């Protein structure tokens, strides 16, 4: 079992497969663009598989592929199939913007990916294009429909932004009234270019939803940072992920592997371990496991997002993977 210096068990690894994305969400990718990493800096799929194997042997039981956009990575399906065949095969999840998902959904589903999060901040095509820079909402709706047809455990993740999509909050929530899915609202974190936008606290989102749909009832915590609320007549639950207003650091069980092979100990911190260099220097699995166990002892107790004068040094979310 991987345990940090505070006794938190680290069982969940988010793996960013690429720094490329087919969208340009304004709070995730700076308007000037991001410098692309050279190809040979990015972990090969064999390296990702090897590290995933090492992490699962250390006790990681769940991995989530993210990015950039994980589905723009070539041969992502063969990677996922190989991960599903590992001796200690983890629960495999994916977070995607949904634009390409309908091309891949059957392969994913039959490679045992049954938990899919789709990021969608609005149902309005014009607002969607203004947030993401692309006229692609129809493809996302197609993907959602196909996930529902297959019976995927589907969650929609939305980041409410002041003056941009706040009017969309009730309509987004209504997806879980009308369909079998959860809709989760994530508070904006001041990472990289997101610092230029103002998020909306989940207390405010909850008040808005209670006004529109009647008072919700607390309905558990799920397996991660979300707390859930049920609304009368809704088929799915509404989730609230509130890193800014109700930090969940004391129960954080996550690690992040960036696409260039850095093991990040906390989303908000630049602290990392360079696993790619270790791998490429020929270190044995035992050496790598040992380095990971040592590094996680330094996982920060909590993020500093709310500290006065906090300046993010962690880069943009497109490079971290959310
Ligand atoms: N391309 C994939 C997608 O769109 O889901 C995966 C990568 S994206 C970085 C993962 C998630 O991070 C998305 O749901 C996005 O809305 C969220 N995100 C990006 N920047 C954020 C920020 N500053 N605060 C909170 N969530 C953020």
Boltz pocket constraint, residues with backbone or C-beta under 6 A from the ligand:
constraints:
  - pocket:
      binder: B
      contacts: [[A, 21], [A, 27], [A, 28], [A, 66], [A, 67], [A, 68], [A, 69], [A, 70], [A, 95], [A, 96], [A, 97], [A, 98], [A, 117], [A, 118], [A, 119], [A, 120], [A, 157], [A, 158], [A, 159], [A, 186], [A, 187], [A, 188], [A, 189], [A, 190], [A, 191], [A, 194], [A, 317], [A, 318], [A, 321], [A, 322]]
      max_distance: 6.0
